[in-house]
Amino acid sequence: YYTRLEKGGEAALTDNLRKEFDSPANRAVLERIRKVREETGLSVGSIALAWLTAQPFPAFPLAGASRVEHVEALREAGDAMLTESQRDFLRRMDAE
């Protein structure tokens, strides 16, 4: 959802993505991800995956890849290290 919205805007969202994920709260999440992207240079997808794996509890995101760019984002996310400040900033998005 975040990657599609970032790259293609609302026109890139399928009806299913819009129905399942498009909300003011998720738009706010994307804004937070964009701010972390400015600091890190990481892609939106990589930040989202890095954030999921940085949870204080065991988290095992399931990710699939249908294009080379997806594989590259997964590799980048595997190498990504978010600072504690960045993790806290992104974690606050849960409360919104």
VONU-947628 format. One record per residue: residue number from 1; residue in three letters; x, y, z of N, C-alpha, C, O in turn. Coordinates in nm, 3 decimals, decimal comma. Layout:
BEGIN
{NUM ALA {X Y Z} {X Y Z} {X Y Z} {X Y Z}};
...
END
This chain:
BEGIN
{1 TYR {0,082 -0,119 0,000} {0,000 0,000 0,000} {0,086 0,125 0,000} {0,068 0,214 -0,084}};
{2 TYR {0,181 0,133 0,095} {0,262 0,254 0,108} {0,347 0,279 -0,017} {0,356 0,392 -0,065}};
{3 THR {0,408 0,174 -0,067} {0,493 0,189 -0,186} {0,411 0,232 -0,306} {0,451 0,321 -0,381}};
{4 ARG {0,298 0,169 -0,325} {0,213 0,206 -0,439} {0,165 0,350 -0,429} {0,168 0,425 -0,527}};
{5 LEU {0,120 0,388 -0,312} {0,071 0,524 -0,292} {0,183 0,625 -0,312} {0,162 0,731 -0,371}};
{6 GLU {0,302 0,592 -0,265} {0,416 0,682 -0,279} {0,457 0,698 -0,424} {0,483 0,809 -0,470}};
{7 LYS {0,464 0,588 -0,497} {0,512 0,593 -0,634} {0,408 0,642 -0,734} {0,440 0,716 -0,827}};
{8 GLY {0,284 0,601 -0,715} {0,185 0,630 -0,818} {0,067 0,715 -0,773} {-0,022 0,744 -0,853}};
{9 GLY {0,066 0,754 -0,649} {-0,046 0,833 -0,598} {-0,173 0,750 -0,591} {-0,170 0,627 -0,604}};
{10 GLU {-0,283 0,818 -0,569} {-0,411 0,748 -0,554} {-0,449 0,664 -0,675} {-0,515 0,561 -0,662}};
{11 ALA {-0,407 0,708 -0,793} {-0,441 0,634 -0,915} {-0,379 0,495 -0,916} {-0,429 0,406 -0,985}};
{12 ALA {-0,271 0,474 -0,842} {-0,203 0,345 -0,840} {-0,270 0,245 -0,746} {-0,239 0,126 -0,751}};
{13 LEU {-0,360 0,292 -0,662} {-0,427 0,202 -0,567} {-0,539 0,126 -0,635} {-0,624 0,184 -0,703}};
{14 THR {-0,538 -0,004 -0,616} {-0,649 -0,085 -0,665} {-0,769 -0,063 -0,574} {-0,755 -0,009 -0,464}};
{15 ASP {-0,885 -0,103 -0,618} {-1,004 -0,091 -0,535} {-0,986 -0,167 -0,404} {-1,027 -0,121 -0,298}};
{16 ASN {-0,924 -0,286 -0,412} {-0,903 -0,366 -0,291} {-0,809 -0,296 -0,194} {-0,835 -0,293 -0,074}};
{17 LEU {-0,698 -0,241 -0,244} {-0,605 -0,170 -0,156} {-0,673 -0,050 -0,092} {-0,657 -0,024 0,028}};
{18 ARG {-0,749 0,022 -0,172} {-0,819 0,140 -0,120} {-0,917 0,099 -0,009} {-0,923 0,162 0,096}};
{19 LYS {-0,991 -0,006 -0,035} {-1,092 -0,053 0,061} {-1,027 -0,104 0,189} {-1,075 -0,074 0,299}};
{20 GLU {-0,919 -0,180 0,177} {-0,857 -0,244 0,293} {-0,766 -0,151 0,373} {-0,761 -0,161 0,496}};
{21 PHE {-0,695 -0,061 0,305} {-0,588 0,010 0,374} {-0,596 0,162 0,371} {-0,537 0,228 0,457}};
{22 ASP {-0,668 0,220 0,276} {-0,665 0,365 0,263} {-0,750 0,430 0,371} {-0,872 0,414 0,375}};
{23 SER {-0,683 0,502 0,459} {-0,751 0,569 0,569} {-0,665 0,687 0,612} {-0,547 0,692 0,580}};
{24 PRO {-0,723 0,782 0,684} {-0,642 0,894 0,735} {-0,525 0,846 0,821} {-0,417 0,903 0,816}};
{25 ALA {-0,547 0,742 0,899} {-0,438 0,690 0,985} {-0,323 0,637 0,900} {-0,207 0,664 0,930}};
{26 ASN {-0,353 0,563 0,795} {-0,247 0,509 0,710} {-0,181 0,619 0,627} {-0,063 0,607 0,593}};
{27 ARG {-0,254 0,722 0,593} {-0,191 0,836 0,525} {-0,092 0,905 0,619} {0,014 0,950 0,576}};
{28 ALA {-0,126 0,912 0,748} {-0,035 0,970 0,847} {0,089 0,883 0,864} {0,199 0,934 0,882}};
{29 VAL {0,072 0,752 0,857} {0,185 0,661 0,864} {0,282 0,689 0,748} {0,403 0,695 0,768}};
{30 LEU {0,228 0,707 0,628} {0,312 0,735 0,513} {0,391 0,864 0,533} {0,507 0,871 0,493}};
{31 GLU {0,331 0,963 0,593} {0,403 1,088 0,618} {0,521 1,064 0,712} {0,628 1,122 0,693}};
{32 ARG {0,502 0,982 0,813} {0,611 0,950 0,905} {0,721 0,872 0,832} {0,839 0,898 0,852}};
{33 ILE {0,682 0,778 0,750} {0,779 0,700 0,673} {0,858 0,793 0,581} {0,979 0,777 0,569}};
{34 ARG {0,793 0,888 0,518} {0,862 0,984 0,431} {0,968 1,063 0,509} {1,077 1,088 0,457}};
{35 LYS {0,937 1,102 0,630} {1,034 1,176 0,711} {1,156 1,090 0,743} {1,269 1,139 0,740}};
{36 VAL {1,134 0,964 0,775} {1,246 0,874 0,801} {1,324 0,851 0,673} {1,447 0,839 0,677}};
{37 ARG {1,257 0,844 0,560} {1,325 0,827 0,431} {1,420 0,943 0,405} {1,531 0,922 0,356}};
{38 GLU {1,378 1,065 0,438} {1,466 1,182 0,422} {1,593 1,168 0,504} {1,700 1,210 0,461}};
{39 GLU {1,582 1,108 0,622} {1,698 1,090 0,710} {1,789 0,977 0,665} {1,911 0,985 0,679}};
{40 THR {1,729 0,871 0,611} {1,805 0,748 0,586} {1,838 0,724 0,439} {1,938 0,660 0,408}};
{41 GLY {1,755 0,775 0,350} {1,772 0,744 0,208} {1,716 0,609 0,169} {1,726 0,569 0,053}};
{42 LEU {1,656 0,539 0,264} {1,595 0,408 0,237} {1,463 0,426 0,164} {1,400 0,532 0,171}};
{43 SER {1,420 0,323 0,094} {1,291 0,327 0,025} {1,176 0,314 0,125} {1,195 0,269 0,238}};
{44 VAL {1,059 0,354 0,081} {0,939 0,344 0,165} {0,916 0,200 0,208} {0,890 0,173 0,326}};
{45 GLY {0,925 0,107 0,115} {0,904 -0,033 0,147} {1,007 -0,087 0,245} {0,974 -0,165 0,335}};
{46 SER {1,131 -0,046 0,228} {1,237 -0,092 0,318} {1,216 -0,040 0,459} {1,238 -0,112 0,556}};
{47 ILE {1,174 0,084 0,471} {1,148 0,141 0,604} {1,033 0,067 0,671} {1,040 0,034 0,789}};
{48 ALA {0,928 0,041 0,596} {0,813 -0,030 0,653} {0,855 -0,168 0,702} {0,817 -0,209 0,812}};
{49 LEU {0,933 -0,241 0,623} {0,978 -0,375 0,665} {1,077 -0,367 0,781} {1,070 -0,448 0,873}};
{50 ALA {1,168 -0,271 0,776} {1,265 -0,256 0,885} {1,193 -0,222 1,015} {1,230 -0,271 1,122}};
{51 TRP {1,091 -0,140 1,006} {1,014 -0,105 1,125} {0,943 -0,227 1,183} {0,941 -0,248 1,304}};
{52 LEU {0,885 -0,307 1,095} {0,816 -0,427 1,142} {0,912 -0,522 1,215} {0,876 -0,579 1,318}};
{53 THR {1,030 -0,538 1,162} {1,124 -0,631 1,224} {1,192 -0,572 1,348} {1,262 -0,644 1,420}};
{54 ALA {1,174 -0,441 1,374} {1,234 -0,377 1,491} {1,136 -0,369 1,608} {1,162 -0,296 1,704}};
{55 GLN {1,028 -0,441 1,602} {0,930 -0,439 1,710} {0,990 -0,500 1,837} {1,081 -0,582 1,829}};
{56 PRO {0,940 -0,461 1,954} {0,992 -0,516 2,078} {0,941 -0,659 2,105} {0,971 -0,717 2,209}};
{57 PHE {0,867 -0,713 2,014} {0,815 -0,849 2,024} {0,851 -0,921 1,894} {0,880 -0,855 1,794}};
{58 PRO {0,852 -1,053 1,893} {0,886 -1,124 1,769} {0,785 -1,092 1,658} {0,665 -1,111 1,674}};
{59 ALA {0,835 -1,043 1,548} {0,752 -1,012 1,432} {0,817 -1,073 1,309} {0,937 -1,059 1,288}};
{60 PHE {0,738 -1,140 1,229} {0,789 -1,208 1,112} {0,706 -1,168 0,991} {0,614 -1,240 0,951}};
{61 PRO {0,739 -1,053 0,932} {0,661 -1,009 0,816} {0,677 -1,106 0,699} {0,787 -1,154 0,671}};
{62 LEU {0,569 -1,133 0,634} {0,571 -1,217 0,515} {0,573 -1,124 0,395} {0,483 -1,042 0,377}};
{63 ALA {0,674 -1,138 0,315} {0,688 -1,049 0,200} {0,708 -1,133 0,075} {0,779 -1,233 0,076}};
{64 GLY {0,645 -1,090 -0,031} {0,660 -1,156 -0,159} {0,719 -1,058 -0,259} {0,714 -0,937 -0,240}};
{65 ALA {0,773 -1,111 -0,364} {0,834 -1,027 -0,466} {0,792 -1,077 -0,604} {0,812 -1,193 -0,637}};
{66 SER {0,734 -0,988 -0,682} {0,696 -1,023 -0,819} {0,779 -0,946 -0,921} {0,767 -0,969 -1,041}};
{67 ARG {0,863 -0,854 -0,871} {0,950 -0,777 -0,959} {1,087 -0,761 -0,894} {1,102 -0,776 -0,773}};
{68 VAL {1,185 -0,733 -0,975} {1,322 -0,715 -0,925} {1,326 -0,605 -0,820} {1,398 -0,619 -0,721}};
{69 GLU {1,254 -0,498 -0,840} {1,255 -0,388 -0,742} {1,205 -0,433 -0,606} {1,249 -0,380 -0,503}};
{70 HIS {1,114 -0,530 -0,603} {1,066 -0,584 -0,476} {1,178 -0,661 -0,405} {1,195 -0,649 -0,283}};
{71 VAL {1,253 -0,739 -0,481} {1,364 -0,815 -0,424} {1,470 -0,719 -0,369} {1,524 -0,741 -0,261}};
{72 GLU {1,498 -0,612 -0,443} {1,596 -0,513 -0,399} {1,550 -0,445 -0,270} {1,631 -0,421 -0,180}};
{73 ALA {1,421 -0,414 -0,260} {1,368 -0,352 -0,138} {1,378 -0,447 -0,019} {1,407 -0,404 0,092}};
{74 LEU {1,355 -0,576 -0,043} {1,366 -0,674 0,065} {1,512 -0,686 0,112} {1,538 -0,694 0,232}};
{75 ARG {1,605 -0,686 0,018} {1,747 -0,690 0,055} {1,785 -0,565 0,132} {1,854 -0,573 0,234}};
{76 GLU {1,741 -0,450 0,084} {1,770 -0,324 0,152} {1,712 -0,325 0,293} {1,777 -0,280 0,388}};
{77 ALA {1,590 -0,374 0,308} {1,525 -0,379 0,440} {1,601 -0,472 0,533} {1,612 -0,445 0,653}};
{78 GLY {1,652 -0,582 0,480} {1,728 -0,675 0,563} {1,855 -0,612 0,619} {1,900 -0,648 0,727}};
{79 ASP {1,912 -0,519 0,545} {2,035 -0,451 0,588} {2,006 -0,324 0,666} {2,096 -0,269 0,730}};
{80 ALA {1,883 -0,276 0,663} {1,849 -0,147 0,723} {1,852 -0,153 0,875} {1,805 -0,249 0,936}};
{81 MET {1,907 -0,050 0,932} {1,908 -0,036 1,077} {1,848 0,101 1,109} {1,905 0,204 1,073}};
{82 LEU {1,737 0,101 1,176} {1,676 0,227 1,219} {1,728 0,263 1,357} {1,752 0,175 1,440}};
{83 THR {1,746 0,392 1,380} {1,789 0,435 1,513} {1,674 0,418 1,611} {1,558 0,402 1,572}};
{84 GLU {1,706 0,423 1,738} {1,601 0,414 1,839} {1,502 0,529 1,824} {1,381 0,509 1,839}};
{85 SER {1,552 0,646 1,794} {1,466 0,763 1,773} {1,371 0,741 1,655} {1,253 0,773 1,663}};
{86 GLN {1,423 0,687 1,546} {1,339 0,659 1,429} {1,236 0,553 1,460} {1,121 0,564 1,418}};
{87 ARG {1,277 0,449 1,532} {1,181 0,344 1,569} {1,070 0,400 1,657} {0,953 0,368 1,638}};
{88 ASP {1,108 0,484 1,753} {1,007 0,545 1,839} {0,912 0,634 1,760} {0,791 0,633 1,782}};
{89 PHE {0,968 0,710 1,668} {0,888 0,799 1,583} {0,787 0,718 1,502} {0,670 0,755 1,493}};
{90 LEU {0,832 0,610 1,443} {0,743 0,525 1,364} {0,645 0,449 1,452} {0,530 0,428 1,414}};
{91 ARG {0,689 0,409 1,569} {0,602 0,335 1,660} {0,483 0,420 1,702} {0,373 0,367 1,720}};
{92 ARG {0,504 0,550 1,718} {0,394 0,638 1,755} {0,282 0,635 1,654} {0,168 0,671 1,686}};
{93 MET {0,310 0,593 1,533} {0,205 0,590 1,432} {0,098 0,487 1,466} {-0,014 0,496 1,416}};
{94 ASP {0,130 0,390 1,551} {0,029 0,292 1,591} {-0,086 0,358 1,666} {-0,200 0,315 1,656}};
{95 ALA {-0,056 0,462 1,741} {-0,156 0,527 1,826} {-0,245 0,622 1,748} {-0,346 0,669 1,800}};
{96 GLU {-0,210 0,651 1,623} {-0,289 0,749 1,547} {-0,412 0,684 1,485} {-0,490 0,752 1,418}};
END
